[in-house]
Amino acid sequence: MDYDEVGDLDGVPIHTPKDQSYRTCSECGGDCYPDTSAGADGMGVRIAFVCPEHGVHSVVDPFEEERKQ
């Protein structure tokens, strides 16, 4: 998967997928809003994209590339 670098957090780069289908609801095609409460202790940062009508559509880990090292 290809990523865009959108900035950094305390020197750690933040990446998001170039294909932005992660924010489009597969049910209605609407734009999902980000919700950062999807993480859990020990899991690191996760951002859920939630459709107001259909609930969670996807979860993105903006630091995924950093964890693979």
All heavy atoms as TSV, in Angstrom:
chain	resi	resn	atom	element	x	y	z
A	1	MET	N	N	0.847	-1.168	0.000
A	1	MET	CA	C	0.000	0.000	0.000
A	1	MET	C	C	0.898	1.238	0.000
A	1	MET	O	O	1.903	1.284	0.681
A	1	MET	CB	C	-0.891	-0.031	1.242
A	1	MET	CG	C	-1.842	1.138	1.305
A	1	MET	SD	S	-2.963	1.108	2.724
A	1	MET	CE	C	-4.072	-0.197	2.231
A	2	ASP	N	N	0.512	2.237	-0.756
A	2	ASP	CA	C	1.253	3.493	-0.820
A	2	ASP	C	C	0.692	4.483	0.195
A	2	ASP	O	O	-0.518	4.531	0.423
A	2	ASP	CB	C	1.149	4.111	-2.216
A	2	ASP	CG	C	1.888	3.291	-3.259
A	2	ASP	OD1	O	2.934	2.715	-2.924
A	2	ASP	OD2	O	1.414	3.240	-4.399
A	3	TYR	N	N	1.588	5.279	0.782
A	3	TYR	CA	C	1.192	6.226	1.820
A	3	TYR	C	C	1.647	7.637	1.499
A	3	TYR	O	O	2.668	7.837	0.857
A	3	TYR	CB	C	1.808	5.824	3.174
A	3	TYR	CG	C	1.268	4.531	3.706
A	3	TYR	CD1	C	1.857	3.312	3.377
A	3	TYR	CD2	C	0.166	4.507	4.528
A	3	TYR	CE1	C	1.350	2.123	3.870
A	3	TYR	CE2	C	-0.350	3.322	5.024
A	3	TYR	CZ	C	0.250	2.138	4.694
A	3	TYR	OH	O	-0.255	0.963	5.172
A	4	ASP	N	N	0.871	8.616	1.990
A	4	ASP	CA	C	1.267	10.026	1.990
A	4	ASP	C	C	1.750	10.345	3.386
A	4	ASP	O	O	1.180	9.872	4.375
A	4	ASP	CB	C	0.064	10.939	1.689
A	4	ASP	CG	C	-0.321	10.947	0.224
A	4	ASP	OD1	O	0.580	10.896	-0.626
A	4	ASP	OD2	O	-1.528	11.010	-0.051
A	5	GLU	N	N	2.820	11.153	3.490
A	5	GLU	CA	C	3.266	11.619	4.795
A	5	GLU	C	C	2.554	12.936	5.062
A	5	GLU	O	O	2.697	13.895	4.308
A	5	GLU	CB	C	4.777	11.799	4.825
A	5	GLU	CG	C	5.286	12.063	6.216
A	5	GLU	CD	C	6.800	12.008	6.317
A	5	GLU	OE1	O	7.405	11.161	5.640
A	5	GLU	OE2	O	7.350	12.810	7.065
A	6	VAL	N	N	1.761	12.997	6.128
A	6	VAL	CA	C	0.937	14.178	6.393
A	6	VAL	C	C	1.488	15.059	7.504
A	6	VAL	O	O	0.883	16.056	7.848
A	6	VAL	CB	C	-0.519	13.773	6.727
A	6	VAL	CG1	C	-1.183	13.128	5.532
A	6	VAL	CG2	C	-0.581	12.874	7.944
A	7	GLY	N	N	2.617	14.716	8.037
A	7	GLY	CA	C	3.222	15.503	9.105
A	7	GLY	C	C	3.929	14.585	10.073
A	7	GLY	O	O	4.306	13.474	9.723
A	8	ASP	N	N	4.140	15.081	11.282
A	8	ASP	CA	C	4.773	14.233	12.282
A	8	ASP	C	C	4.246	14.589	13.669
A	8	ASP	O	O	3.662	15.641	13.878
A	8	ASP	CB	C	6.297	14.352	12.225
A	8	ASP	CG	C	6.791	15.717	12.647
A	8	ASP	OD1	O	6.850	15.976	13.858
A	8	ASP	OD2	O	7.140	16.512	11.756
A	9	LEU	N	N	4.451	13.679	14.588
A	9	LEU	CA	C	4.067	13.855	15.980
A	9	LEU	C	C	5.307	13.589	16.814
A	9	LEU	O	O	5.809	12.469	16.848
A	9	LEU	CB	C	2.948	12.888	16.352
A	9	LEU	CG	C	2.466	12.933	17.796
A	9	LEU	CD1	C	1.816	14.293	18.088
A	9	LEU	CD2	C	1.474	11.829	18.058
A	10	ASP	N	N	5.852	14.631	17.407
A	10	ASP	CA	C	7.089	14.527	18.195
A	10	ASP	C	C	8.211	13.852	17.404
A	10	ASP	O	O	8.937	13.011	17.923
A	10	ASP	CB	C	6.831	13.772	19.503
A	10	ASP	CG	C	5.902	14.516	20.437
A	10	ASP	OD1	O	5.893	15.763	20.389
A	10	ASP	OD2	O	5.191	13.863	21.210
A	11	GLY	N	N	8.318	14.193	16.130
A	11	GLY	CA	C	9.387	13.668	15.286
A	11	GLY	C	C	9.091	12.344	14.612
A	11	GLY	O	O	9.881	11.860	13.821
A	12	VAL	N	N	7.955	11.721	14.919
A	12	VAL	CA	C	7.581	10.450	14.288
A	12	VAL	C	C	6.649	10.768	13.121
A	12	VAL	O	O	5.608	11.387	13.305
A	12	VAL	CB	C	6.868	9.511	15.284
A	12	VAL	CG1	C	6.433	8.224	14.588
A	12	VAL	CG2	C	7.772	9.208	16.464
A	13	PRO	N	N	7.023	10.368	11.888
A	13	PRO	CA	C	6.178	10.678	10.730
A	13	PRO	C	C	4.801	10.034	10.822
A	13	PRO	O	O	4.662	8.920	11.320
A	13	PRO	CB	C	6.954	10.097	9.538
A	13	PRO	CG	C	8.271	9.689	10.048
A	13	PRO	CD	C	8.196	9.611	11.538
A	14	ILE	N	N	3.777	10.751	10.338
A	14	ILE	CA	C	2.411	10.229	10.273
A	14	ILE	C	C	2.096	9.961	8.808
A	14	ILE	O	O	2.253	10.841	7.967
A	14	ILE	CB	C	1.401	11.240	10.851
A	14	ILE	CG1	C	1.714	11.521	12.321
A	14	ILE	CG2	C	-0.021	10.726	10.684
A	14	ILE	CD1	C	0.898	12.636	12.909
A	15	HIS	N	N	1.658	8.746	8.502
A	15	HIS	CA	C	1.340	8.337	7.142
A	15	HIS	C	C	-0.135	7.983	7.034
A	15	HIS	O	O	-0.690	7.383	7.940
A	15	HIS	CB	C	2.150	7.105	6.739
A	15	HIS	CG	C	3.621	7.317	6.781
A	15	HIS	ND1	N	4.372	7.053	7.896
A	15	HIS	CD2	C	4.482	7.773	5.853
A	15	HIS	CE1	C	5.633	7.328	7.641
A	15	HIS	NE2	N	5.730	7.772	6.411
A	16	THR	N	N	-0.750	8.331	5.911
A	16	THR	CA	C	-2.105	7.882	5.613
A	16	THR	C	C	-2.099	7.253	4.228
A	16	THR	O	O	-1.312	7.650	3.368
A	16	THR	CB	C	-3.132	9.038	5.642
A	16	THR	OG1	O	-2.743	10.038	4.706
A	16	THR	CG2	C	-3.246	9.642	7.023
A	17	PRO	N	N	-2.941	6.260	3.982
A	17	PRO	CA	C	-2.976	5.625	2.670
A	17	PRO	C	C	-3.326	6.637	1.570
A	17	PRO	O	O	-4.176	7.505	1.772
A	17	PRO	CB	C	-4.076	4.577	2.799
A	17	PRO	CG	C	-4.184	4.314	4.262
A	17	PRO	CD	C	-3.869	5.620	4.922
A	18	LYS	N	N	-2.643	6.525	0.419
A	18	LYS	CA	C	-2.944	7.414	-0.714
A	18	LYS	C	C	-4.346	7.161	-1.251
A	18	LYS	O	O	-5.038	8.073	-1.653
A	18	LYS	CB	C	-1.914	7.236	-1.833
A	18	LYS	CG	C	-0.584	7.851	-1.503
A	18	LYS	CD	C	0.367	7.795	-2.665
A	18	LYS	CE	C	1.663	8.488	-2.273
A	18	LYS	NZ	N	2.542	8.723	-3.385
A	19	ASP	N	N	-4.768	5.903	-1.245
A	19	ASP	CA	C	-6.126	5.545	-1.659
A	19	ASP	C	C	-7.050	5.882	-0.498
A	19	ASP	O	O	-6.996	5.245	0.551
A	19	ASP	CB	C	-6.189	4.057	-1.984
A	19	ASP	CG	C	-7.598	3.570	-2.260
A	19	ASP	OD1	O	-8.528	4.397	-2.343
A	19	ASP	OD2	O	-7.777	2.349	-2.372
A	20	GLN	N	N	-7.878	6.899	-0.642
A	20	GLN	CA	C	-8.695	7.354	0.473
A	20	GLN	C	C	-10.045	6.644	0.589
A	20	GLN	O	O	-10.968	7.153	1.219
A	20	GLN	CB	C	-8.864	8.866	0.396
A	20	GLN	CG	C	-7.552	9.564	0.619
A	20	GLN	CD	C	-7.710	11.010	0.986
A	20	GLN	OE1	O	-8.811	11.524	1.142
A	20	GLN	NE2	N	-6.601	11.688	1.135
A	21	SER	N	N	-10.145	5.456	0.030
A	21	SER	CA	C	-11.397	4.701	0.158
A	21	SER	C	C	-11.663	4.310	1.610
A	21	SER	O	O	-12.796	3.985	1.962
A	21	SER	CB	C	-11.363	3.452	-0.719
A	21	SER	OG	O	-10.338	2.580	-0.295
A	22	TYR	N	N	-10.630	4.371	2.465
A	22	TYR	CA	C	-10.818	4.052	3.875
A	22	TYR	C	C	-11.801	5.007	4.550
A	22	TYR	O	O	-12.348	4.710	5.591
A	22	TYR	CB	C	-9.480	4.058	4.633
A	22	TYR	CG	C	-8.796	5.412	4.674
A	22	TYR	CD1	C	-9.013	6.291	5.720
A	22	TYR	CD2	C	-7.926	5.794	3.663
A	22	TYR	CE1	C	-8.397	7.535	5.760
A	22	TYR	CE2	C	-7.304	7.026	3.688
A	22	TYR	CZ	C	-7.531	7.888	4.740
A	22	TYR	OH	O	-6.915	9.105	4.770
A	23	ARG	N	N	-12.060	6.190	3.945
A	23	ARG	CA	C	-12.993	7.136	4.561
A	23	ARG	C	C	-14.346	7.185	3.862
A	23	ARG	O	O	-15.181	8.005	4.191
A	23	ARG	CB	C	-12.444	8.541	4.700
A	23	ARG	CG	C	-11.476	9.061	3.797
A	23	ARG	CD	C	-11.101	10.531	4.084
A	23	ARG	NE	N	-12.113	11.333	4.713
A	23	ARG	CZ	C	-11.924	12.077	5.804
A	23	ARG	NH1	N	-10.756	12.137	6.362
A	23	ARG	NH2	N	-12.900	12.774	6.313
A	24	THR	N	N	-14.580	6.298	2.908
A	24	THR	CA	C	-15.856	6.276	2.184
A	24	THR	C	C	-16.656	5.048	2.599
A	24	THR	O	O	-16.189	3.920	2.467
A	24	THR	CB	C	-15.605	6.243	0.663
A	24	THR	OG1	O	-14.796	7.365	0.310
A	24	THR	CG2	C	-16.905	6.293	-0.102
A	25	CYS	N	N	-17.875	5.250	3.090
A	25	CYS	CA	C	-18.728	4.149	3.538
A	25	CYS	C	C	-19.066	3.237	2.359
A	25	CYS	O	O	-19.515	3.701	1.312
A	25	CYS	CB	C	-20.011	4.705	4.165
A	25	CYS	SG	S	-21.158	3.415	4.698
A	26	SER	N	N	-18.870	1.941	2.549
A	26	SER	CA	C	-19.169	0.982	1.480
A	26	SER	C	C	-20.671	0.770	1.311
A	26	SER	O	O	-21.112	0.282	0.276
A	26	SER	CB	C	-18.471	-0.348	1.759
A	26	SER	OG	O	-18.884	-0.858	3.008
A	27	GLU	N	N	-21.462	1.144	2.298
A	27	GLU	CA	C	-22.923	0.986	2.219
A	27	GLU	C	C	-23.578	2.124	1.437
A	27	GLU	O	O	-24.375	1.891	0.548
A	27	GLU	CB	C	-23.519	0.948	3.628
A	27	GLU	CG	C	-23.096	-0.233	4.452
A	27	GLU	CD	C	-23.816	-1.496	4.057
A	27	GLU	OE1	O	-24.997	-1.422	3.684
A	27	GLU	OE2	O	-23.186	-2.561	4.135
A	28	CYS	N	N	-23.252	3.382	1.810
A	28	CYS	CA	C	-23.965	4.520	1.220
A	28	CYS	C	C	-23.068	5.454	0.398
A	28	CYS	O	O	-23.556	6.364	-0.249
A	28	CYS	CB	C	-24.662	5.338	2.317
A	28	CYS	SG	S	-23.544	6.156	3.464
A	29	GLY	N	N	-21.740	5.231	0.447
A	29	GLY	CA	C	-20.819	6.077	-0.312
A	29	GLY	C	C	-20.536	7.413	0.352
A	29	GLY	O	O	-19.852	8.250	-0.212
A	30	GLY	N	N	-21.052	7.622	1.574
A	30	GLY	CA	C	-20.841	8.878	2.290
A	30	GLY	C	C	-19.443	8.977	2.877
A	30	GLY	O	O	-18.734	7.979	3.036
A	31	ASP	N	N	-19.038	10.202	3.202
A	31	ASP	CA	C	-17.739	10.450	3.814
A	31	ASP	C	C	-17.842	10.149	5.307
A	31	ASP	O	O	-18.722	10.646	5.994
A	31	ASP	CB	C	-17.322	11.904	3.592
A	31	ASP	CG	C	-15.889	12.164	4.017
A	31	ASP	OD1	O	-15.046	11.260	3.846
A	31	ASP	OD2	O	-15.612	13.267	4.512
A	32	CYS	N	N	-16.956	9.310	5.806
A	32	CYS	CA	C	-16.949	8.939	7.214
A	32	CYS	C	C	-16.113	9.938	8.009
A	32	CYS	O	O	-15.150	10.486	7.504
A	32	CYS	CB	C	-16.372	7.538	7.379
A	32	CYS	SG	S	-17.297	6.265	6.497
A	33	TYR	N	N	-16.472	10.164	9.261
A	33	TYR	CA	C	-15.720	11.095	10.092
A	33	TYR	C	C	-14.712	10.326	10.953
A	33	TYR	O	O	-14.957	9.188	11.349
A	33	TYR	CB	C	-16.659	11.944	10.956
A	33	TYR	CG	C	-17.447	11.183	11.992
A	33	TYR	CD1	C	-16.920	10.969	13.261
A	33	TYR	CD2	C	-18.705	10.685	11.713
A	33	TYR	CE1	C	-17.635	10.268	14.218
A	33	TYR	CE2	C	-19.426	9.993	12.662
A	33	TYR	CZ	C	-18.886	9.785	13.913
A	33	TYR	OH	O	-19.596	9.086	14.857
A	34	PRO	N	N	-13.545	10.936	11.229
A	34	PRO	CA	C	-12.525	10.267	12.035
A	34	PRO	C	C	-12.890	10.265	13.516
A	34	PRO	O	O	-13.429	11.230	14.037
A	34	PRO	CB	C	-11.269	11.092	11.779
A	34	PRO	CG	C	-11.757	12.426	11.354
A	34	PRO	CD	C	-13.088	12.214	10.707
A	35	ASP	N	N	-12.581	9.158	14.181
A	35	ASP	CA	C	-12.804	9.015	15.620
A	35	ASP	C	C	-11.554	8.364	16.208
A	35	ASP	O	O	-11.225	7.233	15.864
A	35	ASP	CB	C	-14.036	8.152	15.870
A	35	ASP	CG	C	-14.345	7.967	17.347
A	35	ASP	OD1	O	-13.563	8.428	18.199
A	35	ASP	OD2	O	-15.377	7.351	17.637
A	36	THR	N	N	-10.841	9.077	17.063
A	36	THR	CA	C	-9.577	8.572	17.609
A	36	THR	C	C	-9.759	7.684	18.833
A	36	THR	O	O	-8.784	7.226	19.403
A	36	THR	CB	C	-8.644	9.739	17.978
A	36	THR	OG1	O	-9.327	10.594	18.900
A	36	THR	CG2	C	-8.230	10.511	16.742
A	37	SER	N	N	-10.976	7.402	19.241
A	37	SER	CA	C	-11.190	6.571	20.429
A	37	SER	C	C	-11.120	5.074	20.114
A	37	SER	O	O	-11.431	4.248	20.974
A	37	SER	CB	C	-12.537	6.905	21.079
A	37	SER	OG	O	-13.602	6.564	20.223
A	38	ALA	N	N	-10.685	4.695	18.917
A	38	ALA	CA	C	-10.643	3.283	18.515
A	38	ALA	C	C	-9.455	2.534	19.102
A	38	ALA	O	O	-9.409	1.327	19.043
A	38	ALA	CB	C	-10.609	3.166	16.993
A	39	GLY	N	N	-8.496	3.236	19.665
A	39	GLY	CA	C	-7.316	2.583	20.222
A	39	GLY	C	C	-7.619	1.902	21.546
A	39	GLY	O	O	-8.664	2.088	22.150
A	40	ALA	N	N	-6.690	1.090	21.975
A	40	ALA	CA	C	-6.796	0.427	23.271
A	40	ALA	C	C	-5.406	0.404	23.883
A	40	ALA	O	O	-4.410	0.525	23.171
A	40	ALA	CB	C	-7.328	-0.992	23.094
A	41	ASP	N	N	-5.332	0.260	25.195
A	41	ASP	CA	C	-4.031	0.213	25.851
A	41	ASP	C	C	-3.154	-0.851	25.205
A	41	ASP	O	O	-3.589	-1.973	24.981
A	41	ASP	CB	C	-4.193	-0.088	27.346
A	41	ASP	CG	C	-4.807	1.080	28.102
A	41	ASP	OD1	O	-4.779	2.213	27.572
A	41	ASP	OD2	O	-5.308	0.859	29.213
A	42	GLY	N	N	-1.934	-0.475	24.893
A	42	GLY	CA	C	-0.992	-1.401	24.285
A	42	GLY	C	C	-1.101	-1.529	22.777
A	42	GLY	O	O	-0.313	-2.216	22.156
A	43	MET	N	N	-2.111	-0.905	22.153
A	43	MET	CA	C	-2.284	-1.013	20.704
A	43	MET	C	C	-1.700	0.169	19.950
A	43	MET	O	O	-1.591	0.120	18.739
A	43	MET	CB	C	-3.771	-1.100	20.345
A	43	MET	CG	C	-4.387	-2.438	20.604
A	43	MET	SD	S	-6.092	-2.491	20.017
A	43	MET	CE	C	-5.912	-2.130	18.296
A	44	GLY	N	N	-1.384	1.247	20.632
A	44	GLY	CA	C	-0.904	2.429	19.938
A	44	GLY	C	C	-2.062	3.229	19.382
A	44	GLY	O	O	-3.204	3.069	19.790
A	45	VAL	N	N	-1.770	4.082	18.419
A	45	VAL	CA	C	-2.770	4.992	17.860
A	45	VAL	C	C	-3.534	4.297	16.734
A	45	VAL	O	O	-2.931	3.689	15.854
A	45	VAL	CB	C	-2.089	6.264	17.316
A	45	VAL	CG1	C	-3.088	7.161	16.634
A	45	VAL	CG2	C	-1.389	7.002	18.435
A	46	ARG	N	N	-4.837	4.395	16.764
A	46	ARG	CA	C	-5.695	3.916	15.684
A	46	ARG	C	C	-6.764	4.976	15.466
A	46	ARG	O	O	-7.237	5.592	16.416
A	46	ARG	CB	C	-6.396	2.606	16.029
A	46	ARG	CG	C	-5.483	1.456	16.385
A	46	ARG	CD	C	-4.719	0.955	15.170
A	46	ARG	NE	N	-4.031	-0.286	15.425
A	46	ARG	CZ	C	-2.822	-0.407	15.946
A	46	ARG	NH1	N	-2.172	0.668	16.312
A	46	ARG	NH2	N	-2.253	-1.579	16.110
A	47	ILE	N	N	-7.163	5.195	14.228
A	47	ILE	CA	C	-8.223	6.150	13.909
A	47	ILE	C	C	-9.319	5.381	13.185
A	47	ILE	O	O	-9.075	4.776	12.141
A	47	ILE	CB	C	-7.715	7.295	13.019
A	47	ILE	CG1	C	-6.571	8.040	13.707
A	47	ILE	CG2	C	-8.856	8.255	12.688
A	47	ILE	CD1	C	-5.840	9.012	12.814
A	48	ALA	N	N	-10.513	5.382	13.761
A	48	ALA	CA	C	-11.658	4.745	13.118
A	48	ALA	C	C	-12.350	5.782	12.243
A	48	ALA	O	O	-12.418	6.955	12.604
A	48	ALA	CB	C	-12.636	4.216	14.163
A	49	PHE	N	N	-12.845	5.365	11.092
A	49	PHE	CA	C	-13.662	6.234	10.241
A	49	PHE	C	C	-15.076	5.706	10.316
A	49	PHE	O	O	-15.345	4.553	9.983
A	49	PHE	CB	C	-13.110	6.280	8.818
A	49	PHE	CG	C	-11.863	7.112	8.762
A	49	PHE	CD1	C	-10.627	6.554	9.011
A	49	PHE	CD2	C	-11.938	8.471	8.509
A	49	PHE	CE1	C	-9.482	7.341	8.999
A	49	PHE	CE2	C	-10.802	9.262	8.502
A	49	PHE	CZ	C	-9.575	8.697	8.750
A	50	VAL	N	N	-15.970	6.576	10.818
A	50	VAL	CA	C	-17.318	6.170	11.181
A	50	VAL	C	C	-18.353	6.857	10.298
A	50	VAL	O	O	-18.359	8.078	10.156
A	50	VAL	CB	C	-17.596	6.535	12.663
A	50	VAL	CG1	C	-18.971	6.071	13.085
A	50	VAL	CG2	C	-16.520	5.950	13.568
A	51	CYS	N	N	-19.235	6.052	9.708
A	51	CYS	CA	C	-20.363	6.582	8.945
A	51	CYS	C	C	-21.473	6.898	9.940
A	51	CYS	O	O	-21.795	6.056	10.785
A	51	CYS	CB	C	-20.849	5.537	7.940
A	51	CYS	SG	S	-22.353	6.021	7.064
A	52	PRO	N	N	-22.053	8.091	9.874
A	52	PRO	CA	C	-23.124	8.436	10.810
A	52	PRO	C	C	-24.324	7.488	10.724
A	52	PRO	O	O	-25.025	7.279	11.709
A	52	PRO	CB	C	-23.535	9.850	10.397
A	52	PRO	CG	C	-22.428	10.379	9.563
A	52	PRO	CD	C	-21.731	9.187	8.980
A	53	GLU	N	N	-24.524	6.887	9.556
A	53	GLU	CA	C	-25.660	5.985	9.360
A	53	GLU	C	C	-25.338	4.524	9.648
A	53	GLU	O	O	-26.155	3.784	10.184
A	53	GLU	CB	C	-26.130	6.077	7.898
A	53	GLU	CG	C	-27.489	6.668	7.724
A	53	GLU	CD	C	-27.891	6.651	6.263
A	53	GLU	OE1	O	-27.455	7.565	5.538
A	53	GLU	OE2	O	-28.623	5.724	5.869
A	54	HIS	N	N	-24.118	4.080	9.267
A	54	HIS	CA	C	-23.794	2.658	9.291
A	54	HIS	C	C	-22.702	2.255	10.281
A	54	HIS	O	O	-22.327	1.093	10.333
A	54	HIS	CB	C	-23.396	2.208	7.879
A	54	HIS	CG	C	-24.479	2.437	6.894
A	54	HIS	ND1	N	-24.448	3.483	5.992
A	54	HIS	CD2	C	-25.658	1.793	6.692
A	54	HIS	CE1	C	-25.548	3.459	5.256
A	54	HIS	NE2	N	-26.299	2.451	5.665
A	55	GLY	N	N	-22.164	3.179	11.049
A	55	GLY	CA	C	-21.150	2.850	12.056
A	55	GLY	C	C	-19.739	2.809	11.490
A	55	GLY	O	O	-19.446	3.388	10.443
A	56	VAL	N	N	-18.865	2.091	12.181
A	56	VAL	CA	C	-17.440	2.048	11.812
A	56	VAL	C	C	-17.269	1.416	10.433
A	56	VAL	O	O	-17.789	0.329	10.168
A	56	VAL	CB	C	-16.623	1.260	12.855
A	56	VAL	CG1	C	-15.183	1.107	12.400
A	56	VAL	CG2	C	-16.684	1.948	14.212
A	57	HIS	N	N	-16.544	2.116	9.576
A	57	HIS	CA	C	-16.260	1.615	8.235
A	57	HIS	C	C	-14.856	1.022	8.169
A	57	HIS	O	O	-14.650	-0.041	7.607
A	57	HIS	CB	C	-16.399	2.740	7.207
A	57	HIS	CG	C	-15.815	2.400	5.869
A	57	HIS	ND1	N	-16.346	1.431	5.063
A	57	HIS	CD2	C	-14.725	2.857	5.225
A	57	HIS	CE1	C	-15.605	1.326	3.965
A	57	HIS	NE2	N	-14.621	2.185	4.045
A	58	SER	N	N	-13.869	1.720	8.724
A	58	SER	CA	C	-12.496	1.238	8.679
A	58	SER	C	C	-11.708	1.797	9.848
A	58	SER	O	O	-12.116	2.747	10.499
A	58	SER	CB	C	-11.829	1.629	7.357
A	58	SER	OG	O	-11.769	3.043	7.245
A	59	VAL	N	N	-10.547	1.176	10.102
A	59	VAL	CA	C	-9.638	1.639	11.142
A	59	VAL	C	C	-8.266	1.774	10.507
A	59	VAL	O	O	-7.791	0.857	9.831
A	59	VAL	CB	C	-9.598	0.658	12.337
A	59	VAL	CG1	C	-8.603	1.128	13.379
A	59	VAL	CG2	C	-10.982	0.492	12.946
A	60	VAL	N	N	-7.636	2.935	10.702
A	60	VAL	CA	C	-6.334	3.225	10.098
A	60	VAL	C	C	-5.306	3.398	11.209
A	60	VAL	O	O	-5.583	4.016	12.234
A	60	VAL	CB	C	-6.420	4.522	9.245
A	60	VAL	CG1	C	-5.065	4.914	8.712
A	60	VAL	CG2	C	-7.407	4.337	8.110
A	61	ASP	N	N	-4.121	2.845	11.000
A	61	ASP	CA	C	-2.992	3.034	11.907
A	61	ASP	C	C	-2.010	3.974	11.210
A	61	ASP	O	O	-1.283	3.553	10.316
A	61	ASP	CB	C	-2.331	1.697	12.201
A	61	ASP	CG	C	-1.119	1.813	13.096
A	61	ASP	OD1	O	-0.722	2.945	13.455
A	61	ASP	OD2	O	-0.553	0.759	13.445
A	62	PRO	N	N	-1.995	5.271	11.580
A	62	PRO	CA	C	-1.122	6.217	10.871
A	62	PRO	C	C	0.356	5.969	11.090
A	62	PRO	O	O	1.195	6.535	10.392
A	62	PRO	CB	C	-1.540	7.580	11.430
A	62	PRO	CG	C	-2.182	7.307	12.716
A	62	PRO	CD	C	-2.771	5.920	12.618
A	63	PHE	N	N	0.715	5.099	12.037
A	63	PHE	CA	C	2.126	4.799	12.301
A	63	PHE	C	C	2.492	3.378	11.848
A	63	PHE	O	O	3.519	2.838	12.257
A	63	PHE	CB	C	2.430	4.974	13.793
A	63	PHE	CG	C	2.193	6.372	14.282
A	63	PHE	CD1	C	1.077	6.668	15.026
A	63	PHE	CD2	C	3.078	7.390	13.975
A	63	PHE	CE1	C	0.846	7.958	15.473
A	63	PHE	CE2	C	2.865	8.678	14.421
A	63	PHE	CZ	C	1.741	8.968	15.173
A	64	GLU	N	N	1.680	2.757	11.030
A	64	GLU	CA	C	1.886	1.373	10.602
A	64	GLU	C	C	3.279	1.139	10.030
A	64	GLU	O	O	3.940	0.150	10.356
A	64	GLU	CB	C	0.830	0.979	9.582
A	64	GLU	CG	C	0.976	-0.441	9.081
A	64	GLU	CD	C	-0.103	-0.815	8.081
A	64	GLU	OE1	O	-0.793	0.072	7.576
A	64	GLU	OE2	O	-0.226	-2.010	7.813
A	65	GLU	N	N	3.732	2.013	9.178
A	65	GLU	CA	C	5.054	1.844	8.554
A	65	GLU	C	C	6.175	1.882	9.589
A	65	GLU	O	O	7.170	1.198	9.445
A	65	GLU	CB	C	5.274	2.918	7.492
A	65	GLU	CG	C	4.433	2.726	6.261
A	65	GLU	CD	C	4.731	1.416	5.548
A	65	GLU	OE1	O	5.912	1.142	5.254
A	65	GLU	OE2	O	3.787	0.659	5.293
A	66	GLU	N	N	6.017	2.670	10.640
A	66	GLU	CA	C	7.029	2.753	11.686
A	66	GLU	C	C	7.066	1.473	12.525
A	66	GLU	O	O	8.095	1.089	13.035
A	66	GLU	CB	C	6.762	3.948	12.608
A	66	GLU	CG	C	6.830	5.285	11.909
A	66	GLU	CD	C	8.189	5.561	11.292
A	66	GLU	OE1	O	9.224	5.341	11.969
A	66	GLU	OE2	O	8.211	5.991	10.130
A	67	ARG	N	N	5.952	0.787	12.668
A	67	ARG	CA	C	5.896	-0.433	13.485
A	67	ARG	C	C	6.556	-1.620	12.779
A	67	ARG	O	O	6.943	-2.563	13.421
A	67	ARG	CB	C	4.448	-0.786	13.798
A	67	ARG	CG	C	3.768	0.210	14.674
A	67	ARG	CD	C	2.328	-0.240	14.952
A	67	ARG	NE	N	1.442	0.845	15.186
A	67	ARG	CZ	C	1.424	1.599	16.270
A	67	ARG	NH1	N	2.265	1.355	17.231
A	67	ARG	NH2	N	0.576	2.597	16.403
A	68	LYS	N	N	6.641	-1.587	11.469
A	68	LYS	CA	C	7.199	-2.710	10.712
A	68	LYS	C	C	8.723	-2.761	10.798
A	68	LYS	O	O	9.317	-3.730	10.399
A	68	LYS	CB	C	6.773	-2.613	9.244
A	68	LYS	CG	C	5.296	-2.872	9.062
A	68	LYS	CD	C	4.938	-2.789	7.609
A	68	LYS	CE	C	3.457	-3.019	7.421
A	68	LYS	NZ	N	3.075	-2.960	6.029
A	69	GLN	N	N	9.333	-1.731	11.329
A	69	GLN	CA	C	10.803	-1.691	11.366
A	69	GLN	C	C	11.356	-2.471	12.513
A	69	GLN	O	O	10.842	-2.678	13.516
A	69	GLN	CB	C	11.275	-0.242	11.419
A	69	GLN	CG	C	10.914	0.480	10.168
A	69	GLN	CD	C	11.333	1.940	10.217
A	69	GLN	OE1	O	11.880	2.435	11.177
A	69	GLN	NE2	N	11.065	2.648	9.137
